[in-house]
């Protein structure tokens, strides 16, 4: 009886253990499937980088925890193996972390760009304020220069004031141009730093338009042209303006493609872009034209009747024609006028300005060809030779006159000397005659005395 009871108890125990083992495998599968599903869902829905980093650690722990149950997890893993299932989950978590990281970086970038935009807004506002101040000063300077230039006669004080105003205006224009360049560089630096699509570029350019960038650029060009036309320009001032034009053209070449692209469908704004390009070209042409005009004005101020010119070809032909007229004395001027014209042109214009200054500038800028420059030099050399021959004739005539004077003087002196010698001979002979007479008297007296004795 006891033996049968013990066998029954043992059987119940074994069955209980078997049933417990079966339940544990089931629970392990369910638990595994539940945690795997939860982690997969978190990878799909979570975009917080810290939470995803924590999820990645949890997946590693889960893989290690159920590794020993790999054989009983067949149904939960099917059709993948244990390692394949976790490889897919790892990839999903890694992709989620990548997206979350990009999101964080984008947020940081946007924050930086927001701060930069605020700083840019402040910078543009400050530059705008300074530009407006300089614009006001420049208008005042142009007005004062205009009043002095309008005066027919200028005393030394007015001339000195004019030079001072021109230098001040030139300095102001340079400062204002530099402010504009700084503004343009600051604004369009955004294009260089980021890859903006068409919509974003449009928004950015609209913000530039709100800062009156187009007006500022146009006004800058207009003021430079007004400065060129306001007064007589030295070679140094012309070179300065030419450099400014080239610098501005380079800046515009860099930014204009963005403007054209952004405003391709906006006729009004596209026209503004074209107007600016046209103004830059006009600015360059005005510099060249005023350079020639100022050189001709210099000739006029020296009272040299050279016909007006405003380009290399007309300068070449008109100066050569003037020199030929002087050589051939077409106007039938007296020798004094011809001498004066040559000396003034050669000393004050050719040697002082043209040969080592303006000619080199014109040829370097392609405004005068090397052939035209050589023609001018050859014509001036011909004038030098002709003037030298005239000098030889004049000096020869003077030498002839001096020689005649010397000959006459020598003849007079010689004649005077001969007269003196004749007088001295006459006097000497007279004395000899007198002496001889005295001797004869004495001799006669002596003979008379001797006879008396």
TORKOL-4160 file (C-alpha; in steps of 0.2 Angstrom, whole numbers, padded with zeros to 4 digits, m for minus):
453
<pt num="1" X="0000" Y="0000" Z="0000"/>
<pt num="2" X="0013" Y="0012" Z="0005"/>
<pt num="3" X="0023" Y="0007" Z="m0010"/>
<pt num="4" X="0009" Y="0011" Z="m0022"/>
<pt num="5" X="0006" Y="0027" Z="m0013"/>
<pt num="6" X="0024" Y="0032" Z="m0016"/>
<pt num="7" X="0023" Y="0027" Z="m0035"/>
<pt num="8" X="0008" Y="0038" Z="m0037"/>
<pt num="9" X="0016" Y="0053" Z="m0028"/>
<pt num="10" X="0032" Y="0051" Z="m0039"/>
<pt num="11" X="0021" Y="0050" Z="m0055"/>
<pt num="12" X="0011" Y="0066" Z="m0050"/>
<pt num="13" X="0028" Y="0075" Z="m0046"/>
<pt num="14" X="0035" Y="0070" Z="m0063"/>
<pt num="15" X="0020" Y="0075" Z="m0072"/>
<pt num="16" X="0020" Y="0092" Z="m0063"/>
<pt num="17" X="0038" Y="0095" Z="m0068"/>
<pt num="18" X="0034" Y="0091" Z="m0086"/>
<pt num="19" X="0019" Y="0103" Z="m0086"/>
<pt num="20" X="0029" Y="0116" Z="m0077"/>
<pt num="21" X="0043" Y="0114" Z="m0091"/>
<pt num="22" X="0030" Y="0116" Z="m0105"/>
<pt num="23" X="0023" Y="0131" Z="m0097"/>
<pt num="24" X="0040" Y="0139" Z="m0095"/>
<pt num="25" X="0045" Y="0137" Z="m0113"/>
<pt num="26" X="0028" Y="0145" Z="m0118"/>
<pt num="27" X="0031" Y="0159" Z="m0107"/>
<pt num="28" X="0049" Y="0162" Z="m0113"/>
<pt num="29" X="0043" Y="0162" Z="m0131"/>
<pt num="30" X="0029" Y="0175" Z="m0126"/>
<pt num="31" X="0040" Y="0185" Z="m0116"/>
<pt num="32" X="0053" Y="0186" Z="m0130"/>
<pt num="33" X="0041" Y="0190" Z="m0143"/>
<pt num="34" X="0033" Y="0204" Z="m0133"/>
<pt num="35" X="0050" Y="0212" Z="m0129"/>
<pt num="36" X="0056" Y="0210" Z="m0147"/>
<pt num="37" X="0039" Y="0218" Z="m0153"/>
<pt num="38" X="0041" Y="0233" Z="m0141"/>
<pt num="39" X="0059" Y="0236" Z="m0146"/>
<pt num="40" X="0054" Y="0236" Z="m0164"/>
<pt num="41" X="0039" Y="0248" Z="m0161"/>
<pt num="42" X="0051" Y="0260" Z="m0151"/>
<pt num="43" X="0063" Y="0260" Z="m0166"/>
<pt num="44" X="0049" Y="0265" Z="m0178"/>
<pt num="45" X="0041" Y="0278" Z="m0167"/>
<pt num="46" X="0054" Y="0286" Z="m0156"/>
<pt num="47" X="0064" Y="0301" Z="m0163"/>
<pt num="48" X="0073" Y="0306" Z="m0147"/>
<pt num="49" X="0091" Y="0302" Z="m0149"/>
<pt num="50" X="0094" Y="0298" Z="m0130"/>
<pt num="51" X="0080" Y="0286" Z="m0130"/>
<pt num="52" X="0086" Y="0277" Z="m0145"/>
<pt num="53" X="0103" Y="0276" Z="m0138"/>
<pt num="54" X="0096" Y="0268" Z="m0123"/>
<pt num="55" X="0085" Y="0256" Z="m0134"/>
<pt num="56" X="0101" Y="0250" Z="m0143"/>
<pt num="57" X="0108" Y="0245" Z="m0126"/>
<pt num="58" X="0092" Y="0236" Z="m0122"/>
<pt num="59" X="0093" Y="0226" Z="m0138"/>
<pt num="60" X="0110" Y="0221" Z="m0134"/>
<pt num="61" X="0104" Y="0215" Z="m0116"/>
<pt num="62" X="0089" Y="0206" Z="m0124"/>
<pt num="63" X="0100" Y="0197" Z="m0136"/>
<pt num="64" X="0112" Y="0191" Z="m0122"/>
<pt num="65" X="0097" Y="0186" Z="m0111"/>
<pt num="66" X="0088" Y="0175" Z="m0123"/>
<pt num="67" X="0103" Y="0167" Z="m0132"/>
<pt num="68" X="0102" Y="0152" Z="m0121"/>
<pt num="69" X="0084" Y="0149" Z="m0126"/>
<pt num="70" X="0088" Y="0150" Z="m0145"/>
<pt num="71" X="0083" Y="0132" Z="m0148"/>
<pt num="72" X="0065" Y="0134" Z="m0140"/>
<pt num="73" X="0062" Y="0151" Z="m0149"/>
<pt num="74" X="0060" Y="0143" Z="m0166"/>
<pt num="75" X="0042" Y="0148" Z="m0168"/>
<pt num="76" X="0045" Y="0166" Z="m0162"/>
<pt num="77" X="0060" Y="0168" Z="m0174"/>
<pt num="78" X="0052" Y="0159" Z="m0189"/>
<pt num="79" X="0057" Y="0161" Z="m0203"/>
<pt num="80" X="0073" Y="0170" Z="m0197"/>
<pt num="81" X="0087" Y="0163" Z="m0186"/>
<pt num="82" X="0091" Y="0171" Z="m0169"/>
<pt num="83" X="0105" Y="0181" Z="m0176"/>
<pt num="84" X="0096" Y="0186" Z="m0192"/>
<pt num="85" X="0081" Y="0193" Z="m0181"/>
<pt num="86" X="0093" Y="0203" Z="m0170"/>
<pt num="87" X="0103" Y="0209" Z="m0186"/>
<pt num="88" X="0086" Y="0216" Z="m0193"/>
<pt num="89" X="0082" Y="0224" Z="m0176"/>
<pt num="90" X="0100" Y="0232" Z="m0175"/>
<pt num="91" X="0098" Y="0239" Z="m0192"/>
<pt num="92" X="0081" Y="0247" Z="m0188"/>
<pt num="93" X="0088" Y="0255" Z="m0172"/>
<pt num="94" X="0103" Y="0261" Z="m0181"/>
<pt num="95" X="0093" Y="0269" Z="m0195"/>
<pt num="96" X="0082" Y="0277" Z="m0181"/>
<pt num="97" X="0097" Y="0284" Z="m0172"/>
<pt num="98" X="0104" Y="0291" Z="m0189"/>
<pt num="99" X="0088" Y="0300" Z="m0192"/>
<pt num="100" X="0087" Y="0307" Z="m0175"/>
<pt num="101" X="0105" Y="0312" Z="m0176"/>
<pt num="102" X="0101" Y="0322" Z="m0192"/>
<pt num="103" X="0086" Y="0330" Z="m0184"/>
<pt num="104" X="0097" Y="0336" Z="m0169"/>
<pt num="105" X="0110" Y="0342" Z="m0181"/>
<pt num="106" X="0097" Y="0351" Z="m0192"/>
<pt num="107" X="0090" Y="0359" Z="m0176"/>
<pt num="108" X="0107" Y="0365" Z="m0171"/>
<pt num="109" X="0110" Y="0372" Z="m0188"/>
<pt num="110" X="0094" Y="0381" Z="m0189"/>
<pt num="111" X="0097" Y="0388" Z="m0172"/>
<pt num="112" X="0114" Y="0394" Z="m0178"/>
<pt num="113" X="0107" Y="0401" Z="m0194"/>
<pt num="114" X="0094" Y="0410" Z="m0184"/>
<pt num="115" X="0107" Y="0418" Z="m0173"/>
<pt num="116" X="0117" Y="0423" Z="m0189"/>
<pt num="117" X="0102" Y="0430" Z="m0197"/>
<pt num="118" X="0099" Y="0441" Z="m0182"/>
<pt num="119" X="0117" Y="0446" Z="m0182"/>
<pt num="120" X="0116" Y="0449" Z="m0201"/>
<pt num="121" X="0100" Y="0460" Z="m0199"/>
<pt num="122" X="0109" Y="0471" Z="m0186"/>
<pt num="123" X="0125" Y="0472" Z="m0197"/>
<pt num="124" X="0114" Y="0477" Z="m0213"/>
<pt num="125" X="0105" Y="0490" Z="m0203"/>
<pt num="126" X="0121" Y="0497" Z="m0196"/>
<pt num="127" X="0129" Y="0497" Z="m0214"/>
<pt num="128" X="0113" Y="0505" Z="m0221"/>
<pt num="129" X="0114" Y="0519" Z="m0208"/>
<pt num="130" X="0132" Y="0523" Z="m0212"/>
<pt num="131" X="0128" Y="0522" Z="m0231"/>
<pt num="132" X="0114" Y="0535" Z="m0229"/>
<pt num="133" X="0125" Y="0547" Z="m0219"/>
<pt num="134" X="0139" Y="0546" Z="m0232"/>
<pt num="135" X="0126" Y="0548" Z="m0246"/>
<pt num="136" X="0120" Y="0564" Z="m0238"/>
<pt num="137" X="0138" Y="0570" Z="m0236"/>
<pt num="138" X="0142" Y="0566" Z="m0254"/>
<pt num="139" X="0127" Y="0576" Z="m0260"/>
<pt num="140" X="0133" Y="0591" Z="m0251"/>
<pt num="141" X="0150" Y="0589" Z="m0257"/>
<pt num="142" X="0144" Y="0588" Z="m0275"/>
<pt num="143" X="0134" Y="0603" Z="m0273"/>
<pt num="144" X="0148" Y="0613" Z="m0266"/>
<pt num="145" X="0160" Y="0607" Z="m0280"/>
<pt num="146" X="0147" Y="0612" Z="m0293"/>
<pt num="147" X="0146" Y="0629" Z="m0287"/>
<pt num="148" X="0164" Y="0632" Z="m0288"/>
<pt num="149" X="0166" Y="0624" Z="m0305"/>
<pt num="150" X="0152" Y="0635" Z="m0311"/>
<pt num="151" X="0162" Y="0650" Z="m0307"/>
<pt num="152" X="0171" Y="0657" Z="m0322"/>
<pt num="153" X="0186" Y="0664" Z="m0313"/>
<pt num="154" X="0193" Y="0655" Z="m0298"/>
<pt num="155" X="0206" Y="0663" Z="m0286"/>
<pt num="156" X="0219" Y="0653" Z="m0277"/>
<pt num="157" X="0208" Y="0651" Z="m0262"/>
<pt num="158" X="0194" Y="0643" Z="m0272"/>
<pt num="159" X="0206" Y="0632" Z="m0282"/>
<pt num="160" X="0213" Y="0625" Z="m0265"/>
<pt num="161" X="0195" Y="0623" Z="m0258"/>
<pt num="162" X="0190" Y="0614" Z="m0274"/>
<pt num="163" X="0205" Y="0602" Z="m0273"/>
<pt num="164" X="0201" Y="0599" Z="m0254"/>
<pt num="165" X="0182" Y="0595" Z="m0258"/>
<pt num="166" X="0187" Y="0583" Z="m0272"/>
<pt num="167" X="0199" Y="0573" Z="m0261"/>
<pt num="168" X="0186" Y="0573" Z="m0247"/>
<pt num="169" X="0172" Y="0567" Z="m0260"/>
<pt num="170" X="0184" Y="0554" Z="m0267"/>
<pt num="171" X="0188" Y="0547" Z="m0249"/>
<pt num="172" X="0169" Y="0547" Z="m0245"/>
<pt num="173" X="0165" Y="0537" Z="m0261"/>
<pt num="174" X="0178" Y="0524" Z="m0257"/>
<pt num="175" X="0172" Y="0522" Z="m0239"/>
<pt num="176" X="0154" Y="0521" Z="m0245"/>
<pt num="177" X="0159" Y="0508" Z="m0259"/>
<pt num="178" X="0168" Y="0498" Z="m0246"/>
<pt num="179" X="0152" Y="0498" Z="m0235"/>
<pt num="180" X="0142" Y="0492" Z="m0250"/>
<pt num="181" X="0154" Y="0478" Z="m0253"/>
<pt num="182" X="0154" Y="0473" Z="m0235"/>
<pt num="183" X="0135" Y="0473" Z="m0236"/>
<pt num="184" X="0134" Y="0462" Z="m0252"/>
<pt num="185" X="0147" Y="0450" Z="m0245"/>
<pt num="186" X="0137" Y="0448" Z="m0229"/>
<pt num="187" X="0121" Y="0445" Z="m0237"/>
<pt num="188" X="0127" Y="0434" Z="m0251"/>
<pt num="189" X="0138" Y="0424" Z="m0240"/>
<pt num="190" X="0122" Y="0414" Z="m0235"/>
<pt num="191" X="0123" Y="0407" Z="m0253"/>
<pt num="192" X="0140" Y="0401" Z="m0251"/>
<pt num="193" X="0137" Y="0393" Z="m0234"/>
<pt num="194" X="0121" Y="0383" Z="m0238"/>
<pt num="195" X="0113" Y="0373" Z="m0252"/>
<pt num="196" X="0097" Y="0383" Z="m0254"/>
<pt num="197" X="0083" Y="0377" Z="m0265"/>
<pt num="198" X="0074" Y="0390" Z="m0277"/>
<pt num="199" X="0060" Y="0394" Z="m0264"/>
<pt num="200" X="0073" Y="0397" Z="m0250"/>
<pt num="201" X="0084" Y="0408" Z="m0262"/>
<pt num="202" X="0069" Y="0418" Z="m0266"/>
<pt num="203" X="0065" Y="0421" Z="m0248"/>
<pt num="204" X="0082" Y="0426" Z="m0244"/>
<pt num="205" X="0083" Y="0438" Z="m0259"/>
<pt num="206" X="0067" Y="0446" Z="m0254"/>
<pt num="207" X="0074" Y="0450" Z="m0237"/>
<pt num="208" X="0089" Y="0458" Z="m0247"/>
<pt num="209" X="0076" Y="0468" Z="m0257"/>
<pt num="210" X="0069" Y="0474" Z="m0240"/>
<pt num="211" X="0086" Y="0480" Z="m0235"/>
<pt num="212" X="0086" Y="0491" Z="m0251"/>
<pt num="213" X="0101" Y="0482" Z="m0258"/>
<pt num="214" X="0096" Y="0485" Z="m0276"/>
<pt num="215" X="0093" Y="0504" Z="m0273"/>
<pt num="216" X="0110" Y="0505" Z="m0264"/>
<pt num="217" X="0119" Y="0496" Z="m0278"/>
<pt num="218" X="0111" Y="0508" Z="m0291"/>
<pt num="219" X="0114" Y="0523" Z="m0281"/>
<pt num="220" X="0132" Y="0519" Z="m0278"/>
<pt num="221" X="0135" Y="0517" Z="m0297"/>
<pt num="222" X="0126" Y="0534" Z="m0300"/>
<pt num="223" X="0136" Y="0543" Z="m0287"/>
<pt num="224" X="0153" Y="0537" Z="m0294"/>
<pt num="225" X="0147" Y="0543" Z="m0311"/>
<pt num="226" X="0143" Y="0560" Z="m0304"/>
<pt num="227" X="0160" Y="0561" Z="m0296"/>
<pt num="228" X="0168" Y="0558" Z="m0312"/>
<pt num="229" X="0158" Y="0571" Z="m0321"/>
<pt num="230" X="0159" Y="0584" Z="m0307"/>
<pt num="231" X="0177" Y="0590" Z="m0309"/>
<pt num="232" X="0193" Y="0589" Z="m0318"/>
<pt num="233" X="0201" Y="0572" Z="m0315"/>
<pt num="234" X="0220" Y="0569" Z="m0312"/>
<pt num="235" X="0228" Y="0553" Z="m0319"/>
<pt num="236" X="0228" Y="0546" Z="m0301"/>
<pt num="237" X="0209" Y="0550" Z="m0299"/>
<pt num="238" X="0206" Y="0541" Z="m0316"/>
<pt num="239" X="0216" Y="0526" Z="m0311"/>
<pt num="240" X="0207" Y="0525" Z="m0294"/>
<pt num="241" X="0190" Y="0526" Z="m0302"/>
<pt num="242" X="0195" Y="0513" Z="m0315"/>
<pt num="243" X="0200" Y="0501" Z="m0301"/>
<pt num="244" X="0184" Y="0504" Z="m0292"/>
<pt num="245" X="0174" Y="0500" Z="m0307"/>
<pt num="246" X="0183" Y="0484" Z="m0310"/>
<pt num="247" X="0181" Y="0479" Z="m0291"/>
<pt num="248" X="0162" Y="0483" Z="m0292"/>
<pt num="249" X="0161" Y="0473" Z="m0308"/>
<pt num="250" X="0169" Y="0458" Z="m0300"/>
<pt num="251" X="0157" Y="0458" Z="m0285"/>
<pt num="252" X="0142" Y="0460" Z="m0296"/>
<pt num="253" X="0148" Y="0445" Z="m0307"/>
<pt num="254" X="0148" Y="0434" Z="m0292"/>
<pt num="255" X="0131" Y="0438" Z="m0286"/>
<pt num="256" X="0121" Y="0442" Z="m0302"/>
<pt num="257" X="0118" Y="0424" Z="m0307"/>
<pt num="258" X="0109" Y="0421" Z="m0290"/>
<pt num="259" X="0098" Y="0436" Z="m0294"/>
<pt num="260" X="0095" Y="0431" Z="m0312"/>
<pt num="261" X="0090" Y="0414" Z="m0306"/>
<pt num="262" X="0079" Y="0419" Z="m0292"/>
<pt num="263" X="0070" Y="0433" Z="m0302"/>
<pt num="264" X="0069" Y="0424" Z="m0319"/>
<pt num="265" X="0050" Y="0425" Z="m0319"/>
<pt num="266" X="0048" Y="0442" Z="m0312"/>
<pt num="267" X="0050" Y="0455" Z="m0326"/>
<pt num="268" X="0051" Y="0470" Z="m0315"/>
<pt num="269" X="0065" Y="0463" Z="m0304"/>
<pt num="270" X="0074" Y="0455" Z="m0319"/>
<pt num="271" X="0074" Y="0473" Z="m0327"/>
<pt num="272" X="0082" Y="0480" Z="m0311"/>
<pt num="273" X="0096" Y="0467" Z="m0313"/>
<pt num="274" X="0099" Y="0472" Z="m0331"/>
<pt num="275" X="0099" Y="0490" Z="m0327"/>
<pt num="276" X="0113" Y="0488" Z="m0314"/>
<pt num="277" X="0123" Y="0478" Z="m0327"/>
<pt num="278" X="0120" Y="0492" Z="m0340"/>
<pt num="279" X="0125" Y="0506" Z="m0327"/>
<pt num="280" X="0141" Y="0497" Z="m0323"/>
<pt num="281" X="0146" Y="0497" Z="m0342"/>
<pt num="282" X="0141" Y="0515" Z="m0343"/>
<pt num="283" X="0152" Y="0519" Z="m0328"/>
<pt num="284" X="0167" Y="0511" Z="m0337"/>
<pt num="285" X="0163" Y="0521" Z="m0353"/>
<pt num="286" X="0161" Y="0537" Z="m0343"/>
<pt num="287" X="0178" Y="0535" Z="m0335"/>
<pt num="288" X="0187" Y="0532" Z="m0352"/>
<pt num="289" X="0178" Y="0547" Z="m0360"/>
<pt num="290" X="0181" Y="0559" Z="m0345"/>
<pt num="291" X="0200" Y="0554" Z="m0345"/>
<pt num="292" X="0202" Y="0560" Z="m0363"/>
<pt num="293" X="0191" Y="0575" Z="m0360"/>
<pt num="294" X="0202" Y="0580" Z="m0345"/>
<pt num="295" X="0218" Y="0578" Z="m0355"/>
<pt num="296" X="0211" Y="0589" Z="m0369"/>
<pt num="297" X="0205" Y="0602" Z="m0356"/>
<pt num="298" X="0223" Y="0602" Z="m0350"/>
<pt num="299" X="0229" Y="0607" Z="m0368"/>
<pt num="300" X="0215" Y="0621" Z="m0368"/>
<pt num="301" X="0221" Y="0628" Z="m0352"/>
<pt num="302" X="0239" Y="0630" Z="m0359"/>
<pt num="303" X="0231" Y="0639" Z="m0374"/>
<pt num="304" X="0236" Y="0625" Z="m0387"/>
<pt num="305" X="0223" Y="0624" Z="m0401"/>
<pt num="306" X="0221" Y="0605" Z="m0402"/>
<pt num="307" X="0204" Y="0600" Z="m0408"/>
<pt num="308" X="0193" Y="0591" Z="m0395"/>
<pt num="309" X="0194" Y="0572" Z="m0393"/>
<pt num="310" X="0186" Y="0559" Z="m0381"/>
<pt num="311" X="0194" Y="0543" Z="m0387"/>
<pt num="312" X="0210" Y="0536" Z="m0392"/>
<pt num="313" X="0208" Y="0537" Z="m0411"/>
<pt num="314" X="0202" Y="0556" Z="m0411"/>
<pt num="315" X="0216" Y="0560" Z="m0398"/>
<pt num="316" X="0229" Y="0552" Z="m0410"/>
<pt num="317" X="0223" Y="0561" Z="m0425"/>
<pt num="318" X="0220" Y="0578" Z="m0418"/>
<pt num="319" X="0237" Y="0579" Z="m0408"/>
<pt num="320" X="0246" Y="0574" Z="m0424"/>
<pt num="321" X="0236" Y="0586" Z="m0435"/>
<pt num="322" X="0241" Y="0600" Z="m0422"/>
<pt num="323" X="0259" Y="0596" Z="m0423"/>
<pt num="324" X="0259" Y="0595" Z="m0442"/>
<pt num="325" X="0251" Y="0612" Z="m0442"/>
<pt num="326" X="0264" Y="0619" Z="m0431"/>
<pt num="327" X="0278" Y="0611" Z="m0441"/>
<pt num="328" X="0271" Y="0618" Z="m0457"/>
<pt num="329" X="0266" Y="0634" Z="m0449"/>
<pt num="330" X="0249" Y="0632" Z="m0457"/>
<pt num="331" X="0242" Y="0647" Z="m0447"/>
<pt num="332" X="0256" Y="0659" Z="m0452"/>
<pt num="333" X="0261" Y="0662" Z="m0434"/>
<pt num="334" X="0276" Y="0673" Z="m0430"/>
<pt num="335" X="0291" Y="0664" Z="m0424"/>
<pt num="336" X="0288" Y="0669" Z="m0406"/>
<pt num="337" X="0271" Y="0661" Z="m0406"/>
<pt num="338" X="0278" Y="0645" Z="m0414"/>
<pt num="339" X="0292" Y="0645" Z="m0401"/>
<pt num="340" X="0280" Y="0647" Z="m0386"/>
<pt num="341" X="0268" Y="0633" Z="m0393"/>
<pt num="342" X="0282" Y="0621" Z="m0395"/>
<pt num="343" X="0290" Y="0625" Z="m0377"/>
<pt num="344" X="0273" Y="0624" Z="m0368"/>
<pt num="345" X="0268" Y="0608" Z="m0377"/>
<pt num="346" X="0284" Y="0599" Z="m0375"/>
<pt num="347" X="0288" Y="0604" Z="m0357"/>
<pt num="348" X="0271" Y="0606" Z="m0349"/>
<pt num="349" X="0261" Y="0593" Z="m0359"/>
<pt num="350" X="0272" Y="0580" Z="m0367"/>
<pt num="351" X="0286" Y="0578" Z="m0354"/>
<pt num="352" X="0275" Y="0583" Z="m0340"/>
<pt num="353" X="0259" Y="0573" Z="m0343"/>
<pt num="354" X="0258" Y="0563" Z="m0359"/>
<pt num="355" X="0274" Y="0553" Z="m0362"/>
<pt num="356" X="0276" Y="0545" Z="m0345"/>
<pt num="357" X="0258" Y="0546" Z="m0339"/>
<pt num="358" X="0243" Y="0546" Z="m0349"/>
<pt num="359" X="0250" Y="0537" Z="m0364"/>
<pt num="360" X="0255" Y="0522" Z="m0354"/>
<pt num="361" X="0238" Y="0522" Z="m0345"/>
<pt num="362" X="0229" Y="0523" Z="m0361"/>
<pt num="363" X="0239" Y="0509" Z="m0369"/>
<pt num="364" X="0238" Y="0498" Z="m0354"/>
<pt num="365" X="0219" Y="0499" Z="m0354"/>
<pt num="366" X="0218" Y="0496" Z="m0372"/>
<pt num="367" X="0211" Y="0513" Z="m0376"/>
<pt num="368" X="0226" Y="0518" Z="m0387"/>
<pt num="369" X="0235" Y="0505" Z="m0398"/>
<pt num="370" X="0254" Y="0503" Z="m0398"/>
<pt num="371" X="0255" Y="0509" Z="m0416"/>
<pt num="372" X="0245" Y="0525" Z="m0412"/>
<pt num="373" X="0257" Y="0528" Z="m0397"/>
<pt num="374" X="0272" Y="0526" Z="m0408"/>
<pt num="375" X="0265" Y="0538" Z="m0421"/>
<pt num="376" X="0263" Y="0551" Z="m0408"/>
<pt num="377" X="0281" Y="0549" Z="m0402"/>
<pt num="378" X="0287" Y="0549" Z="m0419"/>
<pt num="379" X="0278" Y="0565" Z="m0423"/>
<pt num="380" X="0284" Y="0574" Z="m0408"/>
<pt num="381" X="0302" Y="0569" Z="m0412"/>
<pt num="382" X="0299" Y="0576" Z="m0429"/>
<pt num="383" X="0294" Y="0592" Z="m0421"/>
<pt num="384" X="0309" Y="0592" Z="m0410"/>
<pt num="385" X="0320" Y="0590" Z="m0425"/>
<pt num="386" X="0311" Y="0604" Z="m0434"/>
<pt num="387" X="0313" Y="0615" Z="m0419"/>
<pt num="388" X="0331" Y="0611" Z="m0418"/>
<pt num="389" X="0334" Y="0616" Z="m0436"/>
<pt num="390" X="0325" Y="0633" Z="m0432"/>
<pt num="391" X="0336" Y="0635" Z="m0417"/>
<pt num="392" X="0351" Y="0632" Z="m0428"/>
<pt num="393" X="0346" Y="0645" Z="m0440"/>
<pt num="394" X="0342" Y="0657" Z="m0427"/>
<pt num="395" X="0358" Y="0654" Z="m0418"/>
<pt num="396" X="0368" Y="0654" Z="m0434"/>
<pt num="397" X="0360" Y="0671" Z="m0438"/>
<pt num="398" X="0364" Y="0678" Z="m0421"/>
<pt num="399" X="0382" Y="0671" Z="m0423"/>
<pt num="400" X="0383" Y="0680" Z="m0441"/>
<pt num="401" X="0378" Y="0696" Z="m0433"/>
<pt num="402" X="0390" Y="0695" Z="m0419"/>
<pt num="403" X="0404" Y="0690" Z="m0431"/>
<pt num="404" X="0400" Y="0706" Z="m0442"/>
<pt num="405" X="0399" Y="0717" Z="m0427"/>
<pt num="406" X="0416" Y="0710" Z="m0421"/>
<pt num="407" X="0424" Y="0712" Z="m0439"/>
<pt num="408" X="0417" Y="0730" Z="m0439"/>
<pt num="409" X="0423" Y="0733" Z="m0422"/>
<pt num="410" X="0440" Y="0726" Z="m0426"/>
<pt num="411" X="0441" Y="0737" Z="m0441"/>
<pt num="412" X="0437" Y="0752" Z="m0431"/>
<pt num="413" X="0449" Y="0748" Z="m0418"/>
<pt num="414" X="0463" Y="0745" Z="m0431"/>
<pt num="415" X="0459" Y="0761" Z="m0439"/>
<pt num="416" X="0460" Y="0770" Z="m0423"/>
<pt num="417" X="0477" Y="0762" Z="m0419"/>
<pt num="418" X="0484" Y="0766" Z="m0436"/>
<pt num="419" X="0479" Y="0784" Z="m0434"/>
<pt num="420" X="0488" Y="0785" Z="m0417"/>
<pt num="421" X="0503" Y="0777" Z="m0425"/>
<pt num="422" X="0504" Y="0790" Z="m0438"/>
<pt num="423" X="0501" Y="0804" Z="m0426"/>
<pt num="424" X="0515" Y="0797" Z="m0415"/>
<pt num="425" X="0527" Y="0796" Z="m0431"/>
<pt num="426" X="0522" Y="0814" Z="m0435"/>
<pt num="427" X="0526" Y="0820" Z="m0418"/>
<pt num="428" X="0542" Y="0810" Z="m0418"/>
<pt num="429" X="0547" Y="0817" Z="m0435"/>
<pt num="430" X="0543" Y="0834" Z="m0429"/>
<pt num="431" X="0554" Y="0833" Z="m0414"/>
<pt num="432" X="0568" Y="0826" Z="m0425"/>
<pt num="433" X="0567" Y="0841" Z="m0437"/>
<pt num="434" X="0567" Y="0853" Z="m0423"/>
<pt num="435" X="0582" Y="0844" Z="m0415"/>
<pt num="436" X="0591" Y="0845" Z="m0432"/>
<pt num="437" X="0587" Y="0863" Z="m0433"/>
<pt num="438" X="0594" Y="0866" Z="m0416"/>
<pt num="439" X="0609" Y="0857" Z="m0420"/>
<pt num="440" X="0612" Y="0866" Z="m0436"/>
<pt num="441" X="0609" Y="0883" Z="m0426"/>
<pt num="442" X="0622" Y="0878" Z="m0413"/>
<pt num="443" X="0634" Y="0873" Z="m0427"/>
<pt num="444" X="0632" Y="0890" Z="m0436"/>
<pt num="445" X="0634" Y="0899" Z="m0420"/>
<pt num="446" X="0650" Y="0890" Z="m0416"/>
<pt num="447" X="0657" Y="0894" Z="m0433"/>
<pt num="448" X="0653" Y="0912" Z="m0431"/>
<pt num="449" X="0662" Y="0913" Z="m0415"/>
<pt num="450" X="0677" Y="0904" Z="m0422"/>
<pt num="451" X="0678" Y="0917" Z="m0436"/>
<pt num="452" X="0677" Y="0931" Z="m0424"/>
<pt num="453" X="0691" Y="0925" Z="m0414"/>
